[in-house]
């Protein structure tokens, strides 16, 4: 089989896998639940890490609003990536012929968490460019949520961090955070699936 034929076959299998994953209502529910938990739950941990612990210079708004704003932007921007990551992880496990349901579920969450973590790597750079202290969307956030003087004072003493370092830390810290959040999402999804089967 030529390289071109292999690529076409892989694309066809991937498209079939995505269609199969979202052919059931559960697939769409799993996407929404996972994306919400990774964006708002995992995003909350990463907000603490970058904004509070590392001292990123974000917009001069209340920290709760800042987390909610960042997480919402992350949900909108990263759900399309997760749309492909989740069925791709299942396809990879099917090719690996993992038989144990427990091992399969664990590997699935690990794979989704790792891939999602990698995808979020450019997040700190994009945040600084779009939502940072002097960025366009950051200024819009201040007008919408209101100016916070204490946050502005904190931002005045913020330390500049290298975009490369922040991106690498985003991946390294984000992976275990998203894996843990993914396990919670899986538990919720399985619980919902059991309740649906119980009704039937």
C-alpha positions, 0 to 999 in steps of 0.5 A: 500500500502506497503512502497516499493510499495509507493517508486516505485510508487513515482519513476515512477511518478517522471520519468514520470514527468521528461519525460513529462517536457522535451518532449517539446522543451520549457522544454529544453529551460526553463532549459537552460534559468533558469540555465544561469540566476541562475548561471550567474545572481544569481551567480553574486550576490553571488560572490559579497557577498562571494568574495567582501563583505565577502572577500573570498580568491579566485584565484589571477585573475581579479574579472570579470574573477573570477565571470565568472569562478565561474559562469561557473563552477556553470552552469556546476555543477548545471544544472544537479540538476536543470534538476530534480528540475524544473519538481519536482516542477511542480509535487509537485504543481500538487499534491497540486492541485493549480488551479490559474495560477498566484499562481501556477507560483509564487509557482513554482518559490519559490519552484525552488529557495528554492530547488536550494538554498539548493543544492548550500549550499556546494558551498562555501566549494567546491569553497575553496577546488577546486577553492580557492587561493591555490586549483588546479583549482584556480592555473589553473585559474591564469595561464589561466586568468593571475595573478592580483597583486591587488587581490593577495594583497587583498587575503593576508589579507582575513579573514578565515570564517567557512565552516559551516557559509558560507554554511548556509549564502549561503542558506539563502542569496541565496534563495531570490536571486535565487527566484528573478532570477527565476522570471526573467527567468520565464518572459523570458520563457513566453515571448518566449512561447507567441512569438512561439504561435504568429508565429503559 
